[in-house]
Amino acid sequence: MITPPPFQQPQPHPSGRPSRGLSASQRQLLRHVSRSFDLSIRLLPSALQAPVAIGYLLARATDTVADTTALPLAERQVLLDLMTQTIAAQDTSAQESRELSRLTQAFAAQQNDPHERALMQALPQCLPLLRTLSPDDQASVRHVLGHITRGQQLDMSRFGHGLQALKTEAELSDYTWLVAGSVGEFWTELCGRHLPGYSHLPQAEMLRIGREYGMGLQRLNIIRDAGADLAAGRCYWPAQTLAASGLSPAALAEVAQSGRPDTLQTLAPLYTQWLDLTQSQLADGMRYAMALKPLRLRLASALPALIGARTVALLRQAGPLALTRRIKMPRHEIRGLMLRIALGLASPSALDRQFQKMSDVAKP
């Protein structure tokens, strides 16, 4: 069992001085809930680490509430609403803080995943971290979390009553922007604020491709996790798109459970199209990374796209049968990727070569 680490009491941000960032115990918590994102954050310039990490921890906590379908929907909605209000507020009353602490501890006790349980137990200490940031960074974190929690609230209202699906591609696009495209914009906004002249491209173009990058990473999550989502009653592949190919959410759920060959064959062209779109958005992510001037920032921004490209290749290799199994880039391949990048000094040309290599269906 993992217990929440002892947190240092965060201090409010003094005007004109930089945030002191995360403590060692907070970094340990971050590492437990996402090893790949933790790698990216550790590579960031120091000015970006705290706002990105704090935003991620809070988003991961709200996502845990939205995603725990084994618990009653009404209970999760009450907690997510309270978390959303607390994040958005400049300050909270003692009574609101006590109520949030009570609900999160009760929720944490029902978590099966030990790392997510530790995150929820630590949430009352994570929320005050927002006030350690500069006023502008606080506003940016609150703004992006407003979009993310809106997407999570939509999730809970759409799903939870048997197998349900998004209706249209427009709904899917809106959802991927809310929960991930907005994060690409947030990341870019922070870079523009803290690192003047950080990119070879105009800020407007960086915002656009940053948005596409985030949406591509979320589409990749949807494809990779489709089997588990279908088992939980969630179908992110739009019913309208499925119907045009003679499929339905129920047919996909059956494939995820039984791997029926006839449905797999019908799904194959659509599955390839979704992977192609995801690959295109990840390529925008590599264009984003290669436009960055600071080496550490370039590497941190490229890493999710490189891991994503390899995951897309593994999904192509598995085909629609990926719905019946968990597809993930092995740790030893990630270590090899990091070594190759380091040897290439993370130059744009080296990163581009690695992206092409990771995108190859053959083992890199």
TORKOL-4160 file (C-alpha; in steps of 0.2 Angstrom, whole numbers, padded with zeros to 4 digits, m for minus):
364
<pt num="1" X="0000" Y="0000" Z="0000"/>
<pt num="2" X="0006" Y="0017" Z="m0004"/>
<pt num="3" X="0003" Y="0031" Z="0008"/>
<pt num="4" X="0003" Y="0050" Z="0003"/>
<pt num="5" X="0021" Y="0057" Z="0005"/>
<pt num="6" X="0023" Y="0070" Z="0018"/>
<pt num="7" X="0022" Y="0087" Z="0009"/>
<pt num="8" X="0031" Y="0103" Z="0014"/>
<pt num="9" X="0018" Y="0117" Z="0017"/>
<pt num="10" X="0017" Y="0127" Z="0002"/>
<pt num="11" X="0020" Y="0146" Z="0004"/>
<pt num="12" X="0010" Y="0159" Z="m0007"/>
<pt num="13" X="0020" Y="0167" Z="m0021"/>
<pt num="14" X="0029" Y="0183" Z="m0016"/>
<pt num="15" X="0026" Y="0196" Z="m0029"/>
<pt num="16" X="0040" Y="0197" Z="m0042"/>
<pt num="17" X="0049" Y="0181" Z="m0036"/>
<pt num="18" X="0049" Y="0165" Z="m0045"/>
<pt num="19" X="0040" Y="0149" Z="m0038"/>
<pt num="20" X="0051" Y="0137" Z="m0028"/>
<pt num="21" X="0043" Y="0123" Z="m0037"/>
<pt num="22" X="0039" Y="0105" Z="m0031"/>
<pt num="23" X="0046" Y="0097" Z="m0016"/>
<pt num="24" X="0055" Y="0080" Z="m0018"/>
<pt num="25" X="0039" Y="0071" Z="m0011"/>
<pt num="26" X="0028" Y="0080" Z="m0024"/>
<pt num="27" X="0040" Y="0075" Z="m0038"/>
<pt num="28" X="0039" Y="0057" Z="m0032"/>
<pt num="29" X="0020" Y="0057" Z="m0032"/>
<pt num="30" X="0021" Y="0064" Z="m0050"/>
<pt num="31" X="0033" Y="0050" Z="m0055"/>
<pt num="32" X="0021" Y="0037" Z="m0048"/>
<pt num="33" X="0005" Y="0043" Z="m0058"/>
<pt num="34" X="0014" Y="0046" Z="m0075"/>
<pt num="35" X="0032" Y="0040" Z="m0079"/>
<pt num="36" X="0032" Y="0047" Z="m0096"/>
<pt num="37" X="0025" Y="0064" Z="m0092"/>
<pt num="38" X="0037" Y="0065" Z="m0077"/>
<pt num="39" X="0051" Y="0063" Z="m0089"/>
<pt num="40" X="0045" Y="0077" Z="m0099"/>
<pt num="41" X="0043" Y="0089" Z="m0084"/>
<pt num="42" X="0060" Y="0085" Z="m0078"/>
<pt num="43" X="0068" Y="0090" Z="m0094"/>
<pt num="44" X="0059" Y="0107" Z="m0094"/>
<pt num="45" X="0068" Y="0123" Z="m0090"/>
<pt num="46" X="0065" Y="0127" Z="m0072"/>
<pt num="47" X="0054" Y="0142" Z="m0075"/>
<pt num="48" X="0041" Y="0130" Z="m0083"/>
<pt num="49" X="0042" Y="0115" Z="m0071"/>
<pt num="50" X="0031" Y="0121" Z="m0057"/>
<pt num="51" X="0016" Y="0127" Z="m0067"/>
<pt num="52" X="0016" Y="0112" Z="m0079"/>
<pt num="53" X="0018" Y="0099" Z="m0065"/>
<pt num="54" X="0005" Y="0107" Z="m0053"/>
<pt num="55" X="m0007" Y="0109" Z="m0068"/>
<pt num="56" X="m0004" Y="0090" Z="m0072"/>
<pt num="57" X="m0006" Y="0084" Z="m0054"/>
<pt num="58" X="m0023" Y="0093" Z="m0052"/>
<pt num="59" X="m0029" Y="0087" Z="m0069"/>
<pt num="60" X="m0024" Y="0069" Z="m0065"/>
<pt num="61" X="m0034" Y="0071" Z="m0049"/>
<pt num="62" X="m0050" Y="0077" Z="m0057"/>
<pt num="63" X="m0048" Y="0064" Z="m0071"/>
<pt num="64" X="m0047" Y="0050" Z="m0058"/>
<pt num="65" X="m0063" Y="0056" Z="m0051"/>
<pt num="66" X="m0072" Y="0057" Z="m0068"/>
<pt num="67" X="m0064" Y="0040" Z="m0073"/>
<pt num="68" X="m0068" Y="0029" Z="m0058"/>
<pt num="69" X="m0084" Y="0021" Z="m0066"/>
<pt num="70" X="m0085" Y="0008" Z="m0052"/>
<pt num="71" X="m0091" Y="0022" Z="m0040"/>
<pt num="72" X="m0109" Y="0030" Z="m0041"/>
<pt num="73" X="m0110" Y="0044" Z="m0054"/>
<pt num="74" X="m0119" Y="0056" Z="m0042"/>
<pt num="75" X="m0105" Y="0054" Z="m0029"/>
<pt num="76" X="m0092" Y="0058" Z="m0042"/>
<pt num="77" X="m0101" Y="0073" Z="m0050"/>
<pt num="78" X="m0102" Y="0081" Z="m0032"/>
<pt num="79" X="m0084" Y="0079" Z="m0029"/>
<pt num="80" X="m0078" Y="0085" Z="m0047"/>
<pt num="81" X="m0089" Y="0100" Z="m0045"/>
<pt num="82" X="m0082" Y="0104" Z="m0028"/>
<pt num="83" X="m0064" Y="0102" Z="m0035"/>
<pt num="84" X="m0068" Y="0113" Z="m0050"/>
<pt num="85" X="m0074" Y="0127" Z="m0039"/>
<pt num="86" X="m0060" Y="0126" Z="m0027"/>
<pt num="87" X="m0047" Y="0126" Z="m0042"/>
<pt num="88" X="m0056" Y="0141" Z="m0050"/>
<pt num="89" X="m0057" Y="0151" Z="m0033"/>
<pt num="90" X="m0044" Y="0163" Z="m0028"/>
<pt num="91" X="m0047" Y="0157" Z="m0010"/>
<pt num="92" X="m0058" Y="0145" Z="m0001"/>
<pt num="93" X="m0066" Y="0145" Z="0016"/>
<pt num="94" X="m0061" Y="0133" Z="0030"/>
<pt num="95" X="m0078" Y="0125" Z="0029"/>
<pt num="96" X="m0076" Y="0122" Z="0010"/>
<pt num="97" X="m0058" Y="0115" Z="0013"/>
<pt num="98" X="m0064" Y="0103" Z="0026"/>
<pt num="99" X="m0078" Y="0097" Z="0015"/>
<pt num="100" X="m0066" Y="0094" Z="0001"/>
<pt num="101" X="m0054" Y="0085" Z="0012"/>
<pt num="102" X="m0068" Y="0074" Z="0019"/>
<pt num="103" X="m0074" Y="0069" Z="0001"/>
<pt num="104" X="m0057" Y="0066" Z="m0006"/>
<pt num="105" X="m0052" Y="0055" Z="0008"/>
<pt num="106" X="m0068" Y="0045" Z="0007"/>
<pt num="107" X="m0065" Y="0044" Z="m0012"/>
<pt num="108" X="m0047" Y="0039" Z="m0010"/>
<pt num="109" X="m0052" Y="0024" Z="0002"/>
<pt num="110" X="m0062" Y="0017" Z="m0013"/>
<pt num="111" X="m0048" Y="0017" Z="m0026"/>
<pt num="112" X="m0040" Y="0001" Z="m0031"/>
<pt num="113" X="m0024" Y="0009" Z="m0039"/>
<pt num="114" X="m0012" Y="0013" Z="m0025"/>
<pt num="115" X="m0004" Y="0027" Z="m0035"/>
<pt num="116" X="m0021" Y="0036" Z="m0038"/>
<pt num="117" X="m0026" Y="0032" Z="m0020"/>
<pt num="118" X="m0011" Y="0042" Z="m0014"/>
<pt num="119" X="m0014" Y="0056" Z="m0026"/>
<pt num="120" X="m0032" Y="0058" Z="m0020"/>
<pt num="121" X="m0026" Y="0057" Z="m0002"/>
<pt num="122" X="m0013" Y="0071" Z="m0006"/>
<pt num="123" X="m0025" Y="0082" Z="m0015"/>
<pt num="124" X="m0029" Y="0094" Z="0000"/>
<pt num="125" X="m0010" Y="0097" Z="0000"/>
<pt num="126" X="m0009" Y="0099" Z="m0019"/>
<pt num="127" X="m0022" Y="0112" Z="m0021"/>
<pt num="128" X="m0013" Y="0126" Z="m0011"/>
<pt num="129" X="0002" Y="0123" Z="m0023"/>
<pt num="130" X="m0007" Y="0134" Z="m0035"/>
<pt num="131" X="m0004" Y="0149" Z="m0024"/>
<pt num="132" X="0014" Y="0146" Z="m0025"/>
<pt num="133" X="0014" Y="0152" Z="m0043"/>
<pt num="134" X="0015" Y="0169" Z="m0050"/>
<pt num="135" X="m0002" Y="0177" Z="m0053"/>
<pt num="136" X="m0001" Y="0175" Z="m0072"/>
<pt num="137" X="0004" Y="0157" Z="m0070"/>
<pt num="138" X="m0010" Y="0154" Z="m0058"/>
<pt num="139" X="m0022" Y="0162" Z="m0070"/>
<pt num="140" X="m0015" Y="0150" Z="m0084"/>
<pt num="141" X="m0017" Y="0135" Z="m0074"/>
<pt num="142" X="m0035" Y="0139" Z="m0069"/>
<pt num="143" X="m0039" Y="0143" Z="m0087"/>
<pt num="144" X="m0033" Y="0126" Z="m0094"/>
<pt num="145" X="m0041" Y="0116" Z="m0079"/>
<pt num="146" X="m0057" Y="0125" Z="m0083"/>
<pt num="147" X="m0057" Y="0117" Z="m0100"/>
<pt num="148" X="m0051" Y="0100" Z="m0094"/>
<pt num="149" X="m0064" Y="0099" Z="m0080"/>
<pt num="150" X="m0077" Y="0104" Z="m0093"/>
<pt num="151" X="m0072" Y="0089" Z="m0104"/>
<pt num="152" X="m0072" Y="0078" Z="m0089"/>
<pt num="153" X="m0090" Y="0084" Z="m0084"/>
<pt num="154" X="m0096" Y="0080" Z="m0101"/>
<pt num="155" X="m0089" Y="0063" Z="m0100"/>
<pt num="156" X="m0099" Y="0059" Z="m0084"/>
<pt num="157" X="m0115" Y="0066" Z="m0091"/>
<pt num="158" X="m0113" Y="0056" Z="m0108"/>
<pt num="159" X="m0108" Y="0040" Z="m0100"/>
<pt num="160" X="m0113" Y="0030" Z="m0085"/>
<pt num="161" X="m0130" Y="0022" Z="m0091"/>
<pt num="162" X="m0125" Y="0007" Z="m0101"/>
<pt num="163" X="m0114" Y="0008" Z="m0116"/>
<pt num="164" X="m0115" Y="0025" Z="m0124"/>
<pt num="165" X="m0105" Y="0033" Z="m0138"/>
<pt num="166" X="m0101" Y="0051" Z="m0144"/>
<pt num="167" X="m0112" Y="0055" Z="m0158"/>
<pt num="168" X="m0102" Y="0065" Z="m0171"/>
<pt num="169" X="m0084" Y="0068" Z="m0176"/>
<pt num="170" X="m0087" Y="0086" Z="m0171"/>
<pt num="171" X="m0091" Y="0080" Z="m0153"/>
<pt num="172" X="m0075" Y="0070" Z="m0153"/>
<pt num="173" X="m0064" Y="0085" Z="m0159"/>
<pt num="174" X="m0072" Y="0096" Z="m0146"/>
<pt num="175" X="m0068" Y="0084" Z="m0132"/>
<pt num="176" X="m0050" Y="0081" Z="m0138"/>
<pt num="177" X="m0048" Y="0100" Z="m0138"/>
<pt num="178" X="m0055" Y="0102" Z="m0121"/>
<pt num="179" X="m0045" Y="0089" Z="m0112"/>
<pt num="180" X="m0029" Y="0090" Z="m0122"/>
<pt num="181" X="m0028" Y="0103" Z="m0136"/>
<pt num="182" X="m0030" Y="0116" Z="m0123"/>
<pt num="183" X="m0015" Y="0109" Z="m0114"/>
<pt num="184" X="m0005" Y="0112" Z="m0130"/>
<pt num="185" X="m0011" Y="0130" Z="m0129"/>
<pt num="186" X="m0007" Y="0132" Z="m0111"/>
<pt num="187" X="0011" Y="0125" Z="m0113"/>
<pt num="188" X="0014" Y="0137" Z="m0127"/>
<pt num="189" X="0007" Y="0152" Z="m0117"/>
<pt num="190" X="0019" Y="0148" Z="m0103"/>
<pt num="191" X="0034" Y="0147" Z="m0115"/>
<pt num="192" X="0030" Y="0164" Z="m0122"/>
<pt num="193" X="0029" Y="0171" Z="m0105"/>
<pt num="194" X="0044" Y="0164" Z="m0097"/>
<pt num="195" X="0056" Y="0161" Z="m0112"/>
<pt num="196" X="0055" Y="0176" Z="m0124"/>
<pt num="197" X="0061" Y="0171" Z="m0142"/>
<pt num="198" X="0059" Y="0152" Z="m0138"/>
<pt num="199" X="0054" Y="0147" Z="m0155"/>
<pt num="200" X="0058" Y="0149" Z="m0173"/>
<pt num="201" X="0040" Y="0150" Z="m0178"/>
<pt num="202" X="0027" Y="0164" Z="m0174"/>
<pt num="203" X="0017" Y="0162" Z="m0158"/>
<pt num="204" X="0001" Y="0160" Z="m0167"/>
<pt num="205" X="0007" Y="0146" Z="m0177"/>
<pt num="206" X="0015" Y="0138" Z="m0161"/>
<pt num="207" X="m0002" Y="0139" Z="m0153"/>
<pt num="208" X="m0011" Y="0131" Z="m0168"/>
<pt num="209" X="0001" Y="0116" Z="m0169"/>
<pt num="210" X="0002" Y="0115" Z="m0150"/>
<pt num="211" X="m0016" Y="0113" Z="m0150"/>
<pt num="212" X="m0016" Y="0099" Z="m0164"/>
<pt num="213" X="m0002" Y="0090" Z="m0154"/>
<pt num="214" X="m0012" Y="0089" Z="m0139"/>
<pt num="215" X="m0027" Y="0083" Z="m0148"/>
<pt num="216" X="m0017" Y="0070" Z="m0157"/>
<pt num="217" X="m0010" Y="0063" Z="m0140"/>
<pt num="218" X="m0028" Y="0062" Z="m0134"/>
<pt num="219" X="m0034" Y="0053" Z="m0149"/>
<pt num="220" X="m0019" Y="0041" Z="m0147"/>
<pt num="221" X="m0025" Y="0038" Z="m0129"/>
<pt num="222" X="m0043" Y="0034" Z="m0135"/>
<pt num="223" X="m0037" Y="0022" Z="m0148"/>
<pt num="224" X="m0025" Y="0013" Z="m0136"/>
<pt num="225" X="m0038" Y="0012" Z="m0122"/>
<pt num="226" X="m0053" Y="0008" Z="m0133"/>
<pt num="227" X="m0055" Y="m0010" Z="m0126"/>
<pt num="228" X="m0055" Y="m0005" Z="m0108"/>
<pt num="229" X="m0066" Y="0010" Z="m0111"/>
<pt num="230" X="m0079" Y="m0001" Z="m0121"/>
<pt num="231" X="m0079" Y="m0013" Z="m0106"/>
<pt num="232" X="m0083" Y="0002" Z="m0095"/>
<pt num="233" X="m0097" Y="0007" Z="m0106"/>
<pt num="234" X="m0088" Y="0022" Z="m0115"/>
<pt num="235" X="m0086" Y="0023" Z="m0134"/>
<pt num="236" X="m0077" Y="0038" Z="m0140"/>
<pt num="237" X="m0077" Y="0033" Z="m0158"/>
<pt num="238" X="m0093" Y="0042" Z="m0165"/>
<pt num="239" X="m0108" Y="0032" Z="m0168"/>
<pt num="240" X="m0111" Y="0042" Z="m0184"/>
<pt num="241" X="m0094" Y="0037" Z="m0191"/>
<pt num="242" X="m0096" Y="0019" Z="m0185"/>
<pt num="243" X="m0113" Y="0018" Z="m0194"/>
<pt num="244" X="m0106" Y="0024" Z="m0210"/>
<pt num="245" X="m0095" Y="0008" Z="m0210"/>
<pt num="246" X="m0109" Y="m0003" Z="m0205"/>
<pt num="247" X="m0103" Y="m0004" Z="m0187"/>
<pt num="248" X="m0110" Y="0001" Z="m0170"/>
<pt num="249" X="m0104" Y="0004" Z="m0152"/>
<pt num="250" X="m0111" Y="m0013" Z="m0147"/>
<pt num="251" X="m0102" Y="m0022" Z="m0161"/>
<pt num="252" X="m0085" Y="m0014" Z="m0155"/>
<pt num="253" X="m0089" Y="m0019" Z="m0137"/>
<pt num="254" X="m0091" Y="m0037" Z="m0143"/>
<pt num="255" X="m0075" Y="m0036" Z="m0153"/>
<pt num="256" X="m0066" Y="m0030" Z="m0137"/>
<pt num="257" X="m0073" Y="m0045" Z="m0128"/>
<pt num="258" X="m0072" Y="m0059" Z="m0141"/>
<pt num="259" X="m0061" Y="m0053" Z="m0155"/>
<pt num="260" X="m0074" Y="m0058" Z="m0168"/>
<pt num="261" X="m0064" Y="m0059" Z="m0185"/>
<pt num="262" X="m0079" Y="m0053" Z="m0196"/>
<pt num="263" X="m0081" Y="m0037" Z="m0186"/>
<pt num="264" X="m0062" Y="m0035" Z="m0185"/>
<pt num="265" X="m0061" Y="m0035" Z="m0204"/>
<pt num="266" X="m0075" Y="m0022" Z="m0206"/>
<pt num="267" X="m0066" Y="m0011" Z="m0193"/>
<pt num="268" X="m0049" Y="m0012" Z="m0201"/>
<pt num="269" X="m0051" Y="0003" Z="m0214"/>
<pt num="270" X="m0058" Y="0014" Z="m0201"/>
<pt num="271" X="m0045" Y="0009" Z="m0188"/>
<pt num="272" X="m0031" Y="0014" Z="m0201"/>
<pt num="273" X="m0039" Y="0031" Z="m0204"/>
<pt num="274" X="m0040" Y="0035" Z="m0186"/>
<pt num="275" X="m0021" Y="0030" Z="m0184"/>
<pt num="276" X="m0017" Y="0040" Z="m0199"/>
<pt num="277" X="m0025" Y="0056" Z="m0192"/>
<pt num="278" X="m0017" Y="0053" Z="m0175"/>
<pt num="279" X="0000" Y="0051" Z="m0184"/>
<pt num="280" X="m0003" Y="0067" Z="m0193"/>
<pt num="281" X="m0006" Y="0077" Z="m0177"/>
<pt num="282" X="0009" Y="0069" Z="m0169"/>
<pt num="283" X="0019" Y="0075" Z="m0184"/>
<pt num="284" X="0013" Y="0093" Z="m0180"/>
<pt num="285" X="0020" Y="0089" Z="m0162"/>
<pt num="286" X="0037" Y="0086" Z="m0169"/>
<pt num="287" X="0036" Y="0101" Z="m0180"/>
<pt num="288" X="0032" Y="0111" Z="m0164"/>
<pt num="289" X="0047" Y="0103" Z="m0155"/>
<pt num="290" X="0059" Y="0106" Z="m0169"/>
<pt num="291" X="0055" Y="0124" Z="m0169"/>
<pt num="292" X="0060" Y="0126" Z="m0151"/>
<pt num="293" X="0077" Y="0134" Z="m0148"/>
<pt num="294" X="0081" Y="0129" Z="m0130"/>
<pt num="295" X="0088" Y="0111" Z="m0130"/>
<pt num="296" X="0079" Y="0105" Z="m0114"/>
<pt num="297" X="0063" Y="0112" Z="m0120"/>
<pt num="298" X="0064" Y="0104" Z="m0137"/>
<pt num="299" X="0068" Y="0087" Z="m0129"/>
<pt num="300" X="0054" Y="0088" Z="m0117"/>
<pt num="301" X="0041" Y="0093" Z="m0130"/>
<pt num="302" X="0047" Y="0080" Z="m0142"/>
<pt num="303" X="0047" Y="0065" Z="m0130"/>
<pt num="304" X="0028" Y="0062" Z="m0130"/>
<pt num="305" X="0027" Y="0063" Z="m0149"/>
<pt num="306" X="0041" Y="0050" Z="m0151"/>
<pt num="307" X="0033" Y="0038" Z="m0138"/>
<pt num="308" X="0017" Y="0042" Z="m0147"/>
<pt num="309" X="0024" Y="0038" Z="m0164"/>
<pt num="310" X="0030" Y="0021" Z="m0157"/>
<pt num="311" X="0014" Y="0017" Z="m0149"/>
<pt num="312" X="0005" Y="0021" Z="m0166"/>
<pt num="313" X="0017" Y="0009" Z="m0174"/>
<pt num="314" X="0013" Y="m0005" Z="m0161"/>
<pt num="315" X="m0006" Y="m0002" Z="m0164"/>
<pt num="316" X="m0004" Y="m0003" Z="m0183"/>
<pt num="317" X="0006" Y="m0019" Z="m0180"/>
<pt num="318" X="m0008" Y="m0027" Z="m0169"/>
<pt num="319" X="m0022" Y="m0020" Z="m0180"/>
<pt num="320" X="m0040" Y="m0020" Z="m0173"/>
<pt num="321" X="m0035" Y="m0034" Z="m0162"/>
<pt num="322" X="m0027" Y="m0020" Z="m0151"/>
<pt num="323" X="m0045" Y="m0018" Z="m0144"/>
<pt num="324" X="m0042" Y="m0035" Z="m0135"/>
<pt num="325" X="m0025" Y="m0031" Z="m0127"/>
<pt num="326" X="m0015" Y="m0018" Z="m0119"/>
<pt num="327" X="m0003" Y="m0009" Z="m0131"/>
<pt num="328" X="0012" Y="0000" Z="m0123"/>
<pt num="329" X="0029" Y="0005" Z="m0128"/>
<pt num="330" X="0041" Y="m0006" Z="m0117"/>
<pt num="331" X="0052" Y="0003" Z="m0104"/>
<pt num="332" X="0068" Y="m0004" Z="m0112"/>
<pt num="333" X="0063" Y="0004" Z="m0128"/>
<pt num="334" X="0060" Y="0021" Z="m0119"/>
<pt num="335" X="0078" Y="0020" Z="m0112"/>
<pt num="336" X="0085" Y="0016" Z="m0129"/>
<pt num="337" X="0076" Y="0031" Z="m0136"/>
<pt num="338" X="0083" Y="0042" Z="m0123"/>
<pt num="339" X="0100" Y="0036" Z="m0126"/>
<pt num="340" X="0099" Y="0039" Z="m0144"/>
<pt num="341" X="0092" Y="0056" Z="m0142"/>
<pt num="342" X="0106" Y="0061" Z="m0130"/>
<pt num="343" X="0119" Y="0055" Z="m0142"/>
<pt num="344" X="0111" Y="0065" Z="m0156"/>
<pt num="345" X="0111" Y="0080" Z="m0144"/>
<pt num="346" X="0093" Y="0083" Z="m0147"/>
<pt num="347" X="0096" Y="0092" Z="m0163"/>
<pt num="348" X="0081" Y="0095" Z="m0174"/>
<pt num="349" X="0088" Y="0083" Z="m0187"/>
<pt num="350" X="0091" Y="0069" Z="m0174"/>
<pt num="351" X="0074" Y="0071" Z="m0167"/>
<pt num="352" X="0066" Y="0070" Z="m0185"/>
<pt num="353" X="0076" Y="0054" Z="m0188"/>
<pt num="354" X="0070" Y="0046" Z="m0172"/>
<pt num="355" X="0052" Y="0051" Z="m0176"/>
<pt num="356" X="0053" Y="0042" Z="m0193"/>
<pt num="357" X="0061" Y="0027" Z="m0184"/>
<pt num="358" X="0048" Y="0026" Z="m0171"/>
<pt num="359" X="0035" Y="0027" Z="m0184"/>
<pt num="360" X="0041" Y="0012" Z="m0193"/>
<pt num="361" X="0030" Y="m0003" Z="m0189"/>
<pt num="362" X="0046" Y="m0014" Z="m0188"/>
<pt num="363" X="0055" Y="m0014" Z="m0171"/>
<pt num="364" X="0066" Y="0001" Z="m0170"/>
